[in-house]
Amino acid sequence: MKAIIIYESTHHGNTKKLVQAIAAKYHVETASIEGAESIDLSSYDRIGLASGIAFGKFYKRMEKFAEKIPAGARVFLLYTCGNPAGGYVKSITRTLEANGAKVVGNYGCKGYDTYGPFKLVGGIAKGHPTEEEIARAVEFYSKIRGKE
């Protein structure tokens, strides 16, 4: 199975930690969002989209990139955020499914967050993602690898 994870991890590298752990164990290709435009995604069996969360959604650039995922693609989603209250995959899932892609699962966990007012208090979710949260991301990927 050929898989790739396109990621955007801007502030503290939280999301990139999840991506790197999965890539190291399963030899998944990775690409930052900056270099993803030129990749032929139709040659992959699984496409991962990984991002931090801003204003309740994946980063804007990742939301926009999701529009380019080919119909029929099997996609999984990864994210980190300061407060994982849920619902963060709704928008990007709608976009993917409207274009004919199938979302086969998602995993999210806390990530150190110093955006906006959180910077004034030294941030929230310090120390996240933890080694356990990173291991759960790898376990998540293991479970969805063969999922149709």
Backbone hydrogen bonds, N-H to C=O, Kabsch-Sander energy under -0.5 kcal/mol:
donor,donor_aa,acceptor,acceptor_aa,energy
3,A,1,M,-0.6
4,I,46,R,-1.7
5,I,29,E,-2.1
6,I,4,I,-0.5
6,I,48,G,-3.2
7,Y,5,I,-0.5
7,Y,31,A,-2.3
8,E,50,A,-2.0
17,K,13,G,-1.5
18,L,14,N,-1.0
19,V,15,T,-2.1
20,Q,16,K,-2.9
21,A,17,K,-1.8
22,I,18,L,-2.1
23,A,19,V,-2.7
24,A,20,Q,-2.4
25,K,21,A,-1.7
26,Y,22,I,-2.6
27,H,23,A,-1.5
29,E,3,A,-2.0
31,A,5,I,-2.1
33,I,7,Y,-2.3
35,G,32,S,-1.3
36,A,32,S,-0.5
36,A,33,I,-0.9
38,S,35,G,-0.5
39,I,36,A,-1.7
41,L,39,I,-1.2
43,S,40,D,-1.2
44,Y,41,L,-1.7
45,D,2,K,-2.5
46,R,2,K,-1.6
47,I,74,R,-2.3
48,G,4,I,-3.4
49,L,76,F,-2.4
50,A,6,I,-2.7
51,S,78,L,-2.0
52,G,8,E,-0.9
53,I,80,T,-0.9
54,A,57,K,-2.8
57,K,54,A,-1.2
59,Y,52,G,-1.1
62,M,59,Y,-0.6
63,E,59,Y,-2.4
64,K,60,K,-2.4
65,F,61,R,-2.1
66,A,62,M,-2.0
67,E,64,K,-1.2
68,K,65,F,-2.3
69,I,66,A,-1.3
72,G,100,G,-2.9
73,A,70,P,-1.9
75,V,73,A,-0.6
75,V,102,K,-3.2
76,F,47,I,-2.2
77,L,105,G,-2.1
78,L,49,L,-2.4
79,Y,107,Y,-1.8
80,T,51,S,-1.2
81,C,109,C,-1.7
85,A,83,N,-2.5
90,K,87,G,-1.1
93,T,89,V,-2.4
94,R,90,K,-2.3
95,T,91,S,-2.0
96,L,92,I,-2.5
97,E,93,T,-2.9
98,A,94,R,-2.3
99,N,95,T,-1.2
99,N,96,L,-0.6
100,G,97,E,-1.4
101,A,96,L,-2.5
102,K,73,A,-3.3
103,V,101,A,-0.5
104,V,75,V,-3.1
104,V,102,K,-0.7
105,G,75,V,-0.6
107,Y,77,L,-2.2
109,C,79,Y,-1.6
111,G,81,C,-1.7
112,Y,128,H,-2.0
113,D,124,I,-2.5
118,F,115,Y,-1.9
119,K,116,G,-1.5
120,L,117,P,-0.9
121,V,117,P,-0.6
121,V,118,F,-0.7
122,G,119,K,-1.4
123,G,118,F,-3.1
124,I,113,D,-2.3
128,H,125,A,-1.5
134,I,130,T,-2.4
135,A,131,E,-2.4
136,R,132,E,-2.1
137,A,133,E,-1.6
138,V,134,I,-1.8
139,E,135,A,-2.3
140,F,136,R,-2.7
141,Y,137,A,-2.2
142,S,138,V,-2.2
143,K,139,E,-2.0
144,I,140,F,-1.7
145,R,141,Y,-1.3
147,K,144,I,-1.0
